[in-house]
């Protein structure tokens, strides 16, 4: 177990135990006054039981063994096997003090304390047997007495050996510099600040309420800021400014209180991995990085099961047995790494193993066998597509069904669960080297980006995660573009059929534009929101597309839970409530998904083929009218540099780019018949191409478009710099030979990358 | 000596109803609402109560009484339920009354329909009868929730 975790556990234990022992004392005194009942004994028993259990779990043997003696006595009392008598109260209070003393010592020094409690324990033990030992008169006032420093009875006790702990418990974690000196002075006067003084338990409901109120405050703030922007009163402006900053800070702080480190979920993984490895006869080392990465507690809950599943999978399928590993020249011990980190408002979780990797031929074979793909498709699939096959329902390559994996449910469920919370999963694998699973999840579920649309005079929020694109059809296009297929409206989106649903009709809203006719009125503009649910696309026609906004998701009451079309509600900037659409539920309601699913069974082959043929292309001009394209997959970034930033290194044009020097290649120079003169436009349009950490910039004329099309090369070319020509968007377009040009411009580019 | 209880009272279609004061979170004026498509007709909409989204149930519809006149704006009696706050839309708010337990009686057997289910008991006040609503049942819409 790692130090941080141990410290956290100890801290939790301390808070819990101090609280518990205070209760214990209170209940004991109640018993003494004769106010107690059977329930009181139950309560005190439970307190001690918890303390004993928790201390035992984290290796605090001395506390555990002391706690145990009292527990036995209390258990007899609780079960009525022993009658309660006042002598027990003082002994038990003394016992409670002993425990407190040990916890205090643990808190201050990281040790369980060297005091000897054998006399006390003996007393407790004798109370159990019903023959009270002779107690010294002073012992009855144990509550107010210092613990005897020397044992009353000289016999050695097995419990006195102080257990060294891996780390000292930090009782004050964060102290600001100026406060520190004062704090230190105080510490000198008082022994220490107890953790139970610096941390309190708060009801989650209370935090949610705070969050709500802060949300309201943000809205009020927005209105004030808007209003004061027009006012010319400096005092008012100042105050508004202050309210603005304070509100922002308050919002962040409240958000933080709901966050928990991901380590909380990971805490149980070492055990799972250990047990599984033992069962399977494997050796696995679990490395965890970034445990302190914070996540909203609702997300922590949601990723618990998917992560457990992935870890099990990695140990079961990924890591090989020691013999196999040795044969492959790898160390016997496999490594499983869990890594979490924040990146761009999201949390990334990676699960890496250095096991056998995904066996591509086997995955293909399985997929064909289960008729998930046809043999032809399997033959032409890229590695990446093959990896994604493992997420299909009903897929498993495990040869035998073990109790941990291989039942064919799993990865698809993992994927669905992660997508449900707006995340994504990606697999990378290299045969023999291992597999990496990358999970990206949003920081919080409470606040999500959403598109606000209007339909039937009502506003609705659509979570951005389900949104693919927006299509606006002008009147003429709308009339032509939307076709009816047995009453079902369909739009051809870049050659693919997109089933449509009208939001106002699905939700039975009155909308002036589309109430009467099944085909939109002649002059109406049609706004289509292209959505994705369960891996399928459909178009939702709305009256108006407003804006994207960060919205705070709030649950609906139980009266509305049965309406699957809504995922919740949110409060808009004007204080009104808007419903959040549940895209999946809506799709089912509108029957746009079920229909597609039928098609998907037979048409999976087609879909896969399309994936292969269709390519996303970047269209651009290179000089005069030369219409060119390169696959978007080869483009790392598109950049624009002012001409003034272009510098020279030797005769090479370069720009400074992200702390590096980016060589620029004028593609016009490498094209035949130099129809294109080097581009001198300002700003310079650059397509950045990266390979193994090295980048070059290709200077192009003008970026035109990005299209997703089936690419059929019509004419192969023997011209330098051109791979061939194709018809893209009804125009002849040359395909740029990126690699050839870079090679011509800098013959060492690929060699050096290879060396790296 | 008999115990007394306090009730928040209101009128719906001329009937005099009461809800135990401790179950009422607050009473507010009519508020703009967001209606919920596809929801049962008893649900009038959603209101924003200081950042909390509260479902508003039209008591007239819930009790299967004739609908309210359009020009008459209802009031919100926000009650606490197991599932958070729910607003009951009523015609008019009455006083908070303190009543002795000894004039309480179970609803008469002749009470029919939905009222039989939702009215917990009756206080025989001098001038009229006070019907006590079971709030938990009132805010729970069964399968009978008549869909629009």
Contacts between the chains, C-beta under 8 A, distances in Angstrom:
chain1	res1	chain2	res2	distance
A	212	B	50	7.5
A	212	B	51	3.9
A	212	B	52	5.8
A	213	B	50	7.1
A	213	B	51	6.0
A	215	B	51	5.0
A	216	B	50	5.6
A	216	B	51	3.8
A	456	B	37	7.9
A	458	B	34	7.0
A	458	B	35	7.2
A	458	B	37	7.4
A	507	B	37	3.6
A	507	B	38	6.1
A	508	B	37	5.8
A	508	B	38	6.5
A	508	B	148	6.9
A	509	B	37	5.7
A	554	B	52	7.6
A	554	B	53	4.7
A	555	B	53	7.8
A	556	B	46	7.8
A	556	B	53	7.1
A	556	B	55	7.2
A	557	B	53	7.9
A	557	B	54	7.6
A	557	B	55	4.0
A	557	B	83	5.8
A	557	B	84	6.5
A	557	B	86	6.3
A	557	B	139	7.9
A	558	B	83	4.5
A	558	B	140	7.5
A	559	B	39	7.7
A	559	B	40	7.5
A	559	B	43	6.0
A	559	B	55	5.3
A	559	B	57	7.2
A	559	B	86	7.5
A	559	B	139	6.8
A	559	B	140	7.7
A	559	B	141	5.1
A	559	B	145	7.7
A	560	B	36	6.0
A	560	B	39	5.9
A	560	B	43	6.9
A	560	B	55	6.4
A	563	B	36	7.1
A	563	B	38	5.1
A	563	B	39	6.1
A	565	B	37	7.5
A	565	B	38	6.2
A	566	B	36	7.4
A	569	B	34	7.6
A	569	B	46	5.8
A	569	B	53	4.8
A	571	B	48	5.3
A	571	B	51	6.5
A	571	B	53	7.2
A	575	B	48	5.7
A	576	B	32	6.5
A	576	B	34	6.1
A	576	B	48	6.7
A	577	B	33	7.7
A	577	B	34	4.0
A	577	B	45	7.9
A	577	B	46	4.4
A	577	B	47	6.8
A	577	B	48	5.2
A	577	B	53	5.8
A	578	B	34	6.5
A	579	B	34	6.9
A	579	B	36	6.6
A	579	B	37	7.9
A	579	B	46	7.7
